[in-house]
Amino acid sequence: MLAKLKSWAARAAGNETAPAAEGGALQAATALLLMEAASLDGDFSATEEGHIRALLADHFDIPDDEAERLLTEARARHEETVELYGITRTIKDRMAPDDRVQVLEMLWRVAYSDGVLHDYEASLARRVAGLLHVPDRDSGAARKRALQRLEENGKPA
């Protein structure tokens, strides 16, 4: 009982986070960020939706139905508001630098998934790179890898 109280007090003070809550927050923040990237050009297609679902399932190693739930929740939150700083702060504070680069690569893949990179999508990716503290070199490499993977999969880029 005392151990549970100490754990709760540490989490409340911000000294410790519950692993399940942390993972859920990271997944939700990433899904919302990808949803924002896909809808910036004003056209959120079924192709982009499927692409996001696959990226979430692959990156977080979760079943498709869980990725679908994340996507549904992200869509609902996106309708309300998207506050970029809060989303990226969750990712920046809780992910290792290499994982943040992977999130940025996922963002680029979503931006390119419809075959057209809109100026707003490119701007978002650049802003997110800064907010995630991803160096320019790593950001450029993530963009190139995203293009390469889409070309390998026969997707337009």
C-alpha positions as CSV (number, residue, x, y, z in Angstrom):
1,M,0.0,0.0,0.0
2,L,2.8,2.4,0.9
3,A,4.6,1.6,-2.3
4,K,1.5,2.4,-4.4
5,L,1.2,5.8,-2.6
6,K,4.8,6.6,-3.2
7,S,4.4,5.7,-6.9
8,W,1.3,7.8,-7.2
9,A,3.0,10.7,-5.5
10,A,6.0,10.5,-7.8
11,R,3.8,10.4,-10.9
12,A,1.7,13.4,-9.5
13,A,4.9,15.3,-8.9
14,G,6.1,14.6,-12.5
15,N,9.0,12.5,-11.3
16,E,7.8,9.2,-12.8
17,T,5.2,8.3,-15.4
18,A,3.2,5.2,-15.6
19,P,4.5,3.1,-18.6
20,A,1.0,2.3,-20.0
21,A,-0.1,6.0,-19.7
22,E,3.2,7.1,-21.3
23,G,2.8,4.8,-24.2
24,G,-0.8,5.7,-24.7
25,A,0.0,9.4,-24.7
26,L,2.8,8.9,-27.2
27,Q,0.6,6.9,-29.5
28,A,-2.2,9.5,-29.3
29,A,0.2,12.4,-29.9
30,T,1.7,10.7,-32.9
31,A,-1.7,9.8,-34.4
32,L,-2.9,13.4,-33.9
33,L,0.3,14.8,-35.5
34,L,-0.1,12.5,-38.5
35,M,-3.7,13.4,-38.8
36,E,-2.8,17.1,-38.9
37,A,-0.3,16.4,-41.7
38,A,-2.8,14.5,-43.8
39,S,-5.5,17.1,-43.5
40,L,-3.5,20.2,-44.0
41,D,-4.0,20.2,-47.8
42,G,-7.8,20.1,-47.3
43,D,-8.1,16.6,-48.7
44,F,-8.0,13.7,-46.2
45,S,-8.3,10.7,-48.4
46,A,-8.9,7.1,-47.6
47,T,-5.4,6.4,-48.9
48,E,-3.9,8.7,-46.4
49,E,-6.1,7.2,-43.7
50,G,-4.9,3.7,-44.5
51,H,-1.3,4.9,-44.7
52,I,-1.5,6.5,-41.2
53,R,-3.1,3.3,-39.8
54,A,-0.3,1.2,-41.2
55,L,2.4,3.5,-39.9
56,L,0.9,3.5,-36.4
57,A,0.5,-0.2,-36.3
58,D,4.0,-0.8,-37.6
59,H,5.8,1.9,-35.5
60,F,4.1,1.0,-32.2
61,D,3.8,-2.7,-32.9
62,I,0.0,-2.7,-32.2
63,P,-2.8,-4.5,-33.9
64,D,-4.8,-2.8,-36.8
65,D,-7.9,-2.4,-34.6
66,E,-5.9,-0.5,-32.0
67,A,-4.4,1.7,-34.7
68,E,-7.9,2.3,-36.0
69,R,-9.0,3.3,-32.5
70,L,-6.1,5.8,-32.3
71,L,-7.0,7.2,-35.7
72,T,-10.6,7.6,-34.7
73,E,-9.7,9.4,-31.5
74,A,-7.2,11.6,-33.4
75,R,-9.9,12.5,-35.9
76,A,-12.2,13.6,-33.1
77,R,-9.5,15.6,-31.3
78,H,-8.4,17.1,-34.6
79,E,-12.0,18.4,-35.1
80,E,-11.8,20.2,-31.8
81,T,-8.3,21.8,-32.0
82,V,-4.8,21.0,-32.8
83,E,-2.2,22.6,-30.6
84,L,1.1,21.7,-32.1
85,Y,3.3,22.6,-29.2
86,G,1.5,20.4,-26.7
87,I,1.5,17.4,-29.1
88,T,5.2,17.7,-30.0
89,R,6.2,18.3,-26.4
90,T,4.7,15.0,-25.4
91,I,6.7,13.3,-28.1
92,K,9.9,15.3,-27.4
93,D,9.8,14.7,-23.7
94,R,9.1,11.0,-23.8
95,M,10.9,9.7,-26.9
96,A,14.5,9.1,-27.5
97,P,16.1,11.2,-30.3
98,D,16.2,8.4,-32.8
99,D,12.5,7.7,-32.2
100,R,11.7,11.4,-32.8
101,V,13.4,11.2,-36.1
102,Q,11.2,8.1,-36.9
103,V,8.1,10.1,-36.1
104,L,9.3,12.9,-38.4
105,E,9.9,10.4,-41.1
106,M,6.4,9.1,-40.6
107,L,5.1,12.7,-41.0
108,W,7.0,13.0,-44.3
109,R,5.6,9.7,-45.5
110,V,2.0,10.9,-44.8
111,A,2.7,14.3,-46.5
112,Y,3.9,12.5,-49.6
113,S,1.4,9.7,-49.5
114,D,-1.1,11.4,-51.9
115,G,1.6,12.1,-54.4
116,V,1.7,15.8,-53.9
117,L,3.6,17.7,-51.2
118,H,1.6,20.8,-50.3
119,D,3.4,23.9,-49.0
120,Y,1.5,23.6,-45.7
121,E,2.6,20.0,-45.3
122,A,6.3,20.9,-45.9
123,S,6.0,23.8,-43.5
124,L,4.4,21.6,-40.8
125,A,7.3,19.0,-41.2
126,R,9.9,21.8,-40.8
127,R,8.1,23.2,-37.7
128,V,7.7,19.8,-36.1
129,A,11.4,19.0,-36.7
130,G,12.3,22.2,-34.7
131,L,9.8,21.5,-32.0
132,L,11.1,17.9,-31.7
133,H,14.7,19.1,-31.6
134,V,15.6,17.1,-34.6
135,P,18.7,18.4,-36.3
136,D,18.5,19.6,-39.9
137,R,20.7,16.8,-41.1
138,D,18.5,14.2,-39.5
139,S,15.4,15.9,-40.8
140,G,16.7,15.9,-44.3
141,A,17.7,12.3,-44.1
142,A,14.2,11.4,-42.7
143,R,12.6,13.2,-45.7
144,K,14.8,11.3,-48.2
145,R,14.0,7.9,-46.5
146,A,10.3,8.7,-46.6
147,L,10.5,9.4,-50.4
148,Q,12.6,6.3,-50.9
149,R,10.2,4.0,-49.1
150,L,7.2,5.4,-50.9
151,E,9.0,4.9,-54.3
152,E,10.0,1.3,-53.2
153,N,6.3,0.6,-52.4
154,G,5.2,1.9,-55.8
155,K,3.5,4.9,-54.3
156,P,3.8,8.3,-56.1
157,A,6.1,10.8,-54.6
